[in-house]
Amino acid sequence: MKLRKRLLAVLAAATLTVTGFSTSIATIQENITAAAVDDCNDDWLHAEGSRLYDSEGNEVWFTGANWFGFNCSENCVHYLWSADIDDLLEEISDRGINIIRFPISSELLISWMNGTPNEVSSVSANNDEYYPINVDFCNEDSSIKNSMEIFDIIIQKCKTYGLKAFVDVHSPDANNSGHNYNLWYGKETTDGIMVTTELWMESLTWLAEKYANDDTILGYDLKNEPHGKGQEGDEAAKWDGSTDENNWAYAATQCANSILAVNPNALIFVEGVEQSLKSDDYYWGQPDSLTDSPYIGAWWGGNLRGVWDYPVVPDSGTSQIVYSPHDYGPSVYDQTWFDKDFTTETLLDDYWYDTWAYINVEDIAPLLIGEWGGYMDGAENEKWMELLRDYMIENHISHTFWCLNTNSGDTGGLWADFAYSPDTGTTVTWEEDKYALFEPSLWQTLETGLYIGLDHETSLGINGTGLSLNEFYASYAYTEGSNLDGGTILSSDGTTATTTTTSSDTTTTSTTTTTTATTTELTTETSDMTIDFGDYEFRDINRDDVVNLADLVLLIRYLIRDISGGDYDWENGDVDGNGTLNGFDLALYRQYLLQYTTET
C-alpha cells in the first residue's frame, strides 16, 4: 500500500522524460487535466504565415477528400442509398483521410435557416432489425429525417472516427451541375427565393453560429470556383479593390467578417477567380483579343494573383484566412501549360507560382488545394497528379482530393462500388490504383505509416491505422516524425531536426522551412523508490510489439476519457494483474518507462 501511494503521488506531480526516447511530452498531470476538462471544442486552428497551428502551437496538415451531394438536388451526400453512413465514415478514416470537404448549396442552407429543411431523396434508411441500414436517420415512426437532421447526425458521427469537416458553398441553388454558375448570387431556388449576396452571407453565418461550439466543422469555404471571363463584366467574378457586388475579394472579406463575428475560431477558405487583368492598362469588361488579351486565365477558382495587391483582411486580422485554389490536369482541360513535356519547374514557371504558389513560398498565408484529382490515364494526367502531390507534400500545402464519389463526370472518384448486406454491412470497393497515387499525400508517420488526425483526443479511424493529434505529438513527432514538408522530425525545442525529400521520377522544387511548435521543457526527477519490476507485467497495448510512450498515452486515454474501442489490447494495461485498469497501473507503467533502478 505504501508503494502504491508513493507511486500515485509521483504520478500527480512529475514531469516526464523517458530515457532512450528522443521525444518529449507534457506532464502526466497536464494530460489528465486536459482530458478531464475537454469539452470537444479545443481543436480550433489558426494561421501563422503559411502554416496552420492548433492552440498549443503544434502544426497541423489537412489531407482530405471531397464528398458531394448536399449541393445537389438530392440534398444529401451520395451513396447513402446503398451504403451505411457508419461503414463509409469508418472506411474514410481508416484509409487516412483526416478531413472531409462537404459541398452544399445556399438553397439548402437557407431552407435550414428558415426552419423548413428540404427533404432528402437519396437515402435508404431502415430501423427494421432485418435490414438495419442508416438506422440513425429514421424517426420513431420509421420515416426518414430531413436534410438538416441528417447533416447534423453525420457531423456528430465524424467525431467517433476522429474526422473533421469543412463546408463549401458549391452553388446558390440545389443543382447537380451548380458549379457551372459564375457567382455566389443571382440564382433562384426551386421554391422561388432569389439567392442574393445578403442571403448567401446570412445563411453561411447562421450555420457558423449553429456550430460555433462544435469544432468538428473547422471552417467554411465561402464559394466554390467563382469564375467568369473578363469580357462578361458584371456577370463574372473579379478580384480588385472595388466594392462592386461581383468583386469576389470584397464579398469574401464581408462574409469572413460576418462569420468571424459569431465564431472567431473558424477558418475561412477563400478560393480564387478565373481571370485577372494583365495590368492597369486594361479594364474589367474589356473585349478579349486573340492578339493582345487583357486577361490572364486560370482554372475556375484557381486564380489568386489578386492577393498580391488586394488580400482578404477581415477586421480581426488574417489569422483565420486560408487561400484555396483548385487545380486540375490535362484530362479535365488541356491548358497551355501542358503543351510541353511539363515538369514541376515548368508548371511553376508557367502557371503555379504566380497564380497561387507564391502565397505559400512567400509565407503570406496557408494554402489548401480544395480540389485536385482526375482519371488514371497511365499518361499525362497521372504525371500531373504525381507532380502536384509531391509539391504539396514537400511544401506543407493542405489539400482535399476531388473526390470520393464515383459519379464525378470529369474526374471519377476514389470509390468504385458499394454493396450492402444486413449481415456484413457495407462493402466498399476502392479504386485502388488511384488511392495508391493519393495515399502518399495523407499525413502519416514516416516509419510506421500511421495516419494523423486533427482531433486532439480521438484517434483517426477505429481499427488502429491512425492517431490523434495528442498521440502524434506525444509519441511520434520527435522520433520518427511525419511526411510533412517531405519528411520532418521535430527536435526537443520544436524546430525541424531532420528533413528528407519525397522521391519522384521527375524534377521537383522543395522549400524547407523551420517548423515551430510549442513544447514543454521536461526534466527527469530522481527518486528513492525501490520497485521490483519483476513483480509486474508490462505488455504492449497498441499491438506494435514494443512497450513505449504510445502505450502509456493510450492508458491515460482509457482511464480519463473512457476510450475503450479500437484495435488495442486494453487488458495488457493491467500491470498488477488485479483485473482492473486504474491509476496504480498507470503509475507503474510510467515508472517502468522512466527506468528507475530496481532492487529485490
N, C-alpha and C positions, 0 to 999 in steps of 0.2 A: 504493500500500500504506500509506503514511504517513497519508493521509486516511482510509482505511478503519479503521486502528487508532484514530485520534483520535475518529472518529465513534462507534465501538463503546465507547470509554472514556467518552465523554459520555453515551451511552445508559445505561450501567450506573449512573451517579451522578446524573443530572439529575432535577430535578422539572420538571413540565410546565405551562406556561400558554401558551395559544395566542392570539396577538394577533388580535382581531376576533371571538373567541368569548366570550360571557358565560357561560362554563362552567368547571368545574374537575374534574380527576380526580386520583386518587392517582398517585404516581410510577410511571414505567415499571418501575423495579426492583421496586416493591411489586406491580405487576400480574404481573410474571414470577414472583416468589416465590410469590404466592398461587396462581397457576395450577400451578406446579410441584409444590406440596405438597398440592394439592386431593385429598381422599380421598372425594369425593362424600358428604360428611357435614357440610357447612358451611352448610346452608340453613335451619337451625332458627330459629324465631321466638320472640318474646316480646311481652308486652303492657306498655304504659305508658299508663295512663289508658285512653282509648277507642281507642287506635291500636295497630297491630301493627308491629314493627320486626325487622329482621334483626340479626345480631351486630355489624354496623358502624353501627347506628343509623339505617339507611335505612328509611323507611316502606314497607310493602307493603300490597297490597289484593287480597283473594281475590275473584275474579269468575269463578264456575264454574257447573257444572251437575251434576245427579244422573244416575247410570246404574245402574238397579236390575237385580237378577237373582240376586246372591249371597244375597239374603234369601229367595228363592223356592225352590220345590221342585226347580227345575232346577239349583240350586247353581252358577250361573254367570251373568255378565251376559248379558242377552238380545241376540239378533240375530246371535250368532256361528254360528247355524245356517245363515245365508245371507250372511254378510259376513266379511271377513278382519280380524283384530284390528289389524294394522298400518294398513290402509286407514282404519279407523274412528278410531284414535288420531291419524292424520295429519289427518283431517277436523276432529276436535275441536280440535286445537292450532292448525291453520291458521286456523280460524274465531275464534280469540282466547280460548277458554276456557282459563284457566290452572290450574284445579284441578278434580278430579272427586270428588264425594262418592259413595262406594260403599256402599249399604245391604247389610247382611249379617245373618245370623241367629246367635243364640247357639248354636243347634244345630250349625251348620256349624263355628263356631269350636271348639266342644267336640270335634267329630269330629277336627279337625286336631290339637288339643292332645293328644288321646288316641292319636294315631298311626293312626287309622282314617278317613282323609278320605272324606267322602261322594263318590260318583261324580256326574259331570255327565250330564245327559240332554238338553242343548240346544246342543251344539257340533258343527259339521261340521268335521272335521279330516282332512286327507289329504296325505301326503307324496309322492304319486304325481306324476311330472313332468307328467302331462296334466291334473291337477286339483289344483294346489298351494294349498289353502286352509288357513289356520291350521296351517302345517307344524310350527311350534314346539310345538304341543300334542300331537304324535304321539310315541309311543315308537318304539324301533328296529324293533319288530315291527308297526308301524303302528297299534297300539291307541292309544286316547286317554288322556292323562294324567288324574290325579284332580283334584278341585276345588282342593286346596291348591297343587298344582304349577301349575295354570293361573292361579290368582290370583297366585302369585309371578312367573310369566312376564309377566303383564300389568303388574304393578308395575314390573318391570325394563324393560319396553318403554316405559313412561311416560318414563323418563329420556331416551331417544332424542329424544323430541318436546318436551322441556322442560316436561313436565306434572308437577304434584304431585297428591297424593291425600289424602283422609282417609276413615276408616272410620266408618260409622254402624251401630250395633246396632239394626236395624229391628224385630226381633221375637224373642221367645225361641225359637220353633220355626220351622222352614223352612216358610213359609206365604205363598202369593201374596196373601193379604189379612191378613197377620200384624200390620199396623199397627193393626188394629182392636182388638187386645188392650190392656188398660189399662196393665199393669205390666211390669216387667223380669224378673219371676219368676213361678212358679206354672203354667207350661205344660209339658207332656210332649212330648218329641221323638218322632220316628217309631220310634226303637229303644227307647223306654220309659224314657229318662232324664228325670227331673224337673229342669227348669231352676230352680235356687234362686238367691237373691241371691249366695251364695258362688260358684256355678259361673259365673254371669254375670260377676262381678268377676274370677274366676280366669282365665277364657278370654280376656277382653279384655287382662288383664295379660300373659298368655302371648304374645299377638300383639304387644303393645307391646315386650316384651323381644326377641322374634324380630326386630323391625325397629328396635331401638334404635340401630343403627349405619347406618341407611339413611334418609336424610331425604327420600325420595320420599313416604313417608307422614308427613305433618306433624302429625297429631293424630288424636283419637278422639272421636267423637260418642257419648256414653255410652249413650243410649237415645232412640230415635225416639218423639216425641209421647207421653210419659207423660200419661195422662188419666183421666177418670172424673169423675162428678158427685159433689158433696159428700155427698149423701144415701146414696151407696153405701158410705160409711165406709171400712172396711179394704180394700175391693175397688177403691178409687180412689186414684190418686196425689195426694198433698197436698204442701204446702210449708210447713213450720213449724219450730219449734225442737226438736222431739222426736227421739227415737232409734227411733221406730216404723219397722217394716220398709217400710211404704208411704209414708214421708216421703222424697220424692224429693231434697230438699236434703241430707238426711243420707246417703242412699245415694250420691249423686253425689260428696259430699265424701270418703267412704270409698273409692270407686272411683278418684277422682283421686289420692288418696294412694298407692294400690296401683300405679297406672300410673307415677306420677312417681318412685316408688322404683326402678323399673327403667329408666326413661327420663325424666330430669328436663327434657329439652328438648321433649317432646311438648306440643302444645296440647291442652287439654281443652275440648271443646264441650259445654255444658250447656243443654239445652232447658228450656222451662217446663212447666207443667202445664195443665190445662184450667180449673179453677175455684179461686178463693180466697175466703176469708171476708171479708165486708164490714167486720167489726170484731171486737174481743174479746168483744163481747156475744153472739156466736154461737159454735157449736162444730161441728167436723167430724163429719159423720154426722147432723146435724140434718135433719129432713124439710124439703123445699123448700116454698115457699109462693108462690102466684100473686100475692099482695098485698104480701108482705114477705119476699122471698127473702133468705136469709142469705148467698148466694153471688154472686160476680161471675164471669161467664163469659168465655170466650175460645176461640180455635181450640185444637184439641189441640196440646199442646206450645208454645202461644203465650203463656201467662200467666206473666210473670216479675215480678209485683208483689211476690212474697216476697223478692226480692233486697234490697229496702229494709231489712228487719229481719233477714233470715237469708241473707246472701250465702254462696256456696260459697267457703270459705277453706281450702285444703289446708295441711298442716303447713309446706310450703316457701314459702307465700305465694301471691299471686294472679297472678303474672306469666304463668302459662300458662292462665289461665281466659278463655274466650270464651263469652259467652251467645248462645244460638242459637234464637230464636223462629221459628215458622213462621207465615206469613201468606198468606191467600188472598182471592179476590174473590167477588162475589155468584154467580158461576156454580158455585162449589163449595157454598156455602150462603148464603142471603140473610140475613146477620146484621143486627141492629138498626141498626148504624152506617151501613148502606147505604140506610136508609129515608128518604132525602132527596136533594137534589142535592148529593152529597158533594164536598168539596174536600180538599186536604191539611190545611187548618186544621180542618175538621170531623172528619176522621179522627184527627188528633192530639188534639183535644179529647174526642172520644167514645170513642177506643179506643187508638190507638198510644202516646200519651205515657205514660200511667200503666201501660200493660201491658208495654212494652219500650223505647220510645224514650228515656225518661229516663236509662237506663243509659248511652247514648251521649252525650246532651246534657250530663249532669252529670259526664261524664268518669270514670265508675265502672269501666267495663271495655269492651273491644271487643264489637261485635255482629256476628254473621253470621246473616243470614236464611237458614236452612238449606233452606227450601222456599218458593217463590213461583212463580206461573205460572197457567196456565189457558187456556181456549179463546179463540180470537179471535172475538168475537161482534159486532164493529162497534158495540158499545154500552157498557154499564156495566162489564162485566168488563175490556174493553180500557182504559177510562178509569182503573179502579183500578190496573191493571198499570203504566200510564204514570206515575201519581202516585207509586206506591211506588218504581218505577225511579228517577225523578228525585230523590226524597227520599234514596234510598241513595247516589246519585252525589254529591249536594250535601253529604252528611254522613258521608263515608268509612265507610259501612256495607258490610261484606263480604256476599257472598251466593252461593248455589248454586241455580240455576233448576231447578224441577221441570217437566219433566225432558227428557233426550234421548230416552227411549223413546217410541215411538208408542202403546204399549199401556197407558198410564195412563188408566183409565176416566173419571176426573172432570176431567182437565186436557188430555189429549193430550200430544204431545211436540214437540220441535224437529225430529225426523226424521219423514219421511213414508213413505219406502220404500227398499228396497235391491235391488240386482241384482248377482250375482257372475258374472264370466266369467274363465276361466283366462287369456284374452288381455289383458283390460283391468283385471282386479281388481274391487274393489267400487265400484259406482256408488251414491252416497248422494244421495237426494232430500231436501232440507231443506224444512221448512215456512217458506218464505222470508218470508212476512209476519210470522210470529211471531218469526223470527230478527231481522228488521229492527226490531221493537219491543225485543227483548232486547239487541241489539248495542251500542247506546249505553252500556249499563251495564258493558261489558267494559273493563278497564283498558287505556288506549291513549294514545299521544302525541296532542297536540292538533291538530297541523297535518298530519303525515304519516300519522296513523292506524295506527301500528304497535302491535300488541298486546304487552303487557308481561308477561313470565313471572315465576315465583317462584324459578327456578334461577339461581344466580349466573353459571354458565359456559355453560349450554346455552340457546340461543335457543328461544323458544316457536314450535313449528312448524318445518317443514323447507323451506318454499317462500318464505321471505323476507318473510312477513307479520308476524313477531314478533321480539321482542328478549329477551335475557337480562336479569337484574336489573343485572348489571355494565354491560352496554351502555346500558341506560336511564340509570343514574346517571352514567355517563361522558360521554354524548354528547347527552342529551335533557332531563334533569330541569332543567337550568339554562338551557336555550334555549327550546324550545317547551313544555316541561312535559307534564303529563298531565291527564286529565279527573277525577282525584281531587279531592274537595271541589268539584266543579263546574267545575274548571279551575284548576290550580295550577302556577306556575313557581317553582322554588327560587332564592333569591339565594345569593351565594357563602358566606354564613355559615349556610346551611341553613334559613333562615326563608322563609315564604311571600312571594314578591315580587309576584306578580300573581294575582288571583283573578277568575274570570268566573263567570257563572251559567248553569246549564243551562236552555235555553229550554223552555217548556211553555205549553200553551194554558190552563192552569189556575193558580190562585194556589198558590205553594209557599212553604215556610219553609226558609231556608238558614242554617245556623250556620257561621260562619267561624272556624277555629281555627288558631293558629300551628302550622306543621309543623316539627318539629325533626329534623335529620339530622346525622350525624357526617360532617364533611368535613375535608379536609386543606388547610391553608393552603399555597398554592403560590407560588413565585417564578419569575421569568424569569431564567435565567442569561445572562450576557454571554459572548461567545465571540469569539476572534480567528480563527476558522476562515474560510477563503475557499473557498466552494463555488460552482461554476458549475452552477446547476440545469438549464441548457440541455443539459448532458451526460446528463441522466437524464429519464425519462418517468414522471410521477406521474399515475396513472389511477384511475378510480373502481372500487372493489371491490364495493360493496353495491348498485350499479345505481340509485342515487338521483340520478345526473347531477351530483354535486358531489364534490370530494375534501376530506374533512374528518376530524374525530376518529373518526367511526364507522368509516371505512376503516382507520384506524390500529389501533383496538381489534380489528377483525376480523383484521388481520395478526398482531397479538400472539397471538390465539387460535389462529390457524393454526400459528404457529411453535412455540408452547409446548404446546398441547393436541392438536395434530394433528387439528384440526377442518377437514375438507375438503368437507363436504356443504353443502347449502343452495343457494339460488338466488343465488350470488355468482360474480363473475369473479376467481377466485383468481390467475390468471395476471397480472392487472393489478398485483398487488403486487410483481412482479419489476421493481423500479425501474431496476436497472443493466443489465437485458436479458441476463443471462448464463444464463437458462434455469432458475435455481434461486431459490427464496424462502429468504432467510436473514437473519441479524441485520444484515447490512450494508444490505439493503433497508429493514429496519425503522428503522435509524438515519437513513438518508437521508429516509425518509418523515417522521420526527419533525422533522428539521432543516427540511425544507420547510414543515411546518406552523408551526414556530416563526418562520418568515420571517427567517432570518439574512440579512445583507447579502451579495449575490452580486457576485463580480468575475470577469472573464475573464482 
